[in-house]
Amino acid sequence: MVKALDELVTQLEHCREEGRCSKAVLEMASVRDLSVPIDHDTCGELRALAEVFSCEPAELASAMLRAACMDLQGHLDDDLDKLAEAAERLANDPCVRTASEEI
């Protein structure tokens, strides 16, 4: 699992071990409303996980989607940083500058 999803499951595990309600862990600020159709097997897995963590399957699915989106955003940020660094290197490369001037 990636970082945000791993952290979510870890927090849920701590709540379960301490006998606390996991509702506070599942409530996150929503940036955008998403709807994703899921198949029958996934529904069964969500129900089983929700029973383990004593929460509603829809709340768990929503929290998992938000955590996955946070991970995606983190990877996009990393990719954008790498692209910016590559662009800066090319912009400062005298060979590239000379070649583009000759064209």
C-alpha positions as CSV (number, residue, x, y, z in Angstrom):
1,M,0.0,0.0,0.0
2,V,1.1,3.5,-0.6
3,K,1.7,6.0,2.2
4,A,-1.7,7.7,2.8
5,L,-3.6,4.4,2.5
6,D,-1.0,2.7,4.8
7,E,-1.4,5.5,7.4
8,L,-5.2,5.2,7.2
9,V,-5.2,1.5,7.9
10,T,-2.6,2.0,10.7
11,Q,-4.9,4.6,12.3
12,L,-7.9,2.3,12.0
13,E,-5.9,-0.5,13.6
14,H,-5.0,1.8,16.6
15,C,-8.7,2.7,17.0
16,R,-9.6,-1.0,17.0
17,E,-6.9,-2.0,19.4
18,E,-7.9,0.8,21.8
19,G,-11.6,0.0,21.4
20,R,-12.3,3.6,20.2
21,C,-14.7,4.6,17.5
22,S,-13.0,5.0,14.1
23,K,-15.4,7.6,13.0
24,A,-13.0,10.5,13.6
25,V,-10.3,8.8,11.5
26,L,-12.8,8.3,8.6
27,E,-14.0,11.9,8.6
28,M,-11.7,14.0,6.3
29,A,-12.4,17.2,4.6
30,S,-13.7,16.5,1.1
31,V,-12.1,18.4,-1.7
32,R,-14.4,17.1,-4.4
33,D,-17.3,14.6,-4.6
34,L,-16.4,11.4,-6.4
35,S,-18.5,8.4,-7.3
36,V,-16.9,5.2,-8.5
37,P,-18.8,2.1,-9.4
38,I,-17.5,-1.0,-7.7
39,D,-18.1,-4.6,-8.4
40,H,-19.7,-7.3,-6.2
41,D,-16.4,-8.7,-4.8
42,T,-15.2,-5.3,-3.8
43,C,-18.5,-4.6,-2.0
44,G,-18.0,-7.8,0.0
45,E,-14.4,-6.9,0.9
46,L,-15.5,-3.4,2.0
47,R,-18.3,-4.9,4.2
48,A,-15.8,-7.2,5.8
49,L,-13.2,-4.5,6.4
50,A,-16.0,-2.2,7.7
51,E,-17.1,-4.9,10.2
52,V,-13.5,-5.3,11.4
53,F,-13.1,-1.6,11.9
54,S,-16.6,-1.0,13.2
55,C,-17.7,1.5,10.6
56,E,-20.0,1.9,7.7
57,P,-18.7,0.5,4.4
58,A,-19.5,3.7,2.5
59,E,-17.5,5.7,5.1
60,L,-14.5,3.3,4.7
61,A,-14.7,3.4,0.9
62,S,-14.8,7.2,1.0
63,A,-11.8,7.5,3.3
64,M,-9.9,5.0,1.2
65,L,-10.6,6.9,-2.0
66,R,-9.5,10.2,-0.4
67,A,-6.3,8.6,0.9
68,A,-5.6,7.2,-2.6
69,C,-6.2,10.6,-4.1
70,M,-3.8,12.1,-1.6
71,D,-1.2,9.6,-2.7
72,L,-1.8,10.4,-6.4
73,Q,-1.5,14.1,-5.7
74,G,1.8,13.4,-3.9
75,H,3.2,11.5,-6.9
76,L,2.0,14.2,-9.3
77,D,3.8,16.8,-7.3
78,D,7.0,14.7,-7.4
79,D,6.6,14.3,-11.2
80,L,6.1,18.0,-11.7
81,D,9.1,18.8,-9.6
82,K,11.2,16.4,-11.8
83,L,9.9,17.9,-15.0
84,A,10.7,21.4,-13.7
85,E,14.2,20.4,-12.9
86,A,14.7,18.8,-16.3
87,A,13.3,21.9,-18.0
88,E,15.7,24.2,-16.0
89,R,18.7,22.0,-16.9
90,L,17.8,22.1,-20.6
91,A,17.2,25.9,-20.5
92,N,20.6,26.4,-19.0
93,D,22.4,23.9,-21.2
94,P,24.7,25.8,-23.7
95,C,24.5,23.0,-26.2
96,V,20.7,23.1,-26.4
97,R,20.7,26.9,-26.5
98,T,23.2,26.9,-29.4
99,A,21.4,24.3,-31.3
100,S,18.1,26.1,-31.1
101,E,19.7,29.3,-32.2
102,E,21.1,27.7,-35.3
103,I,17.7,26.2,-36.2
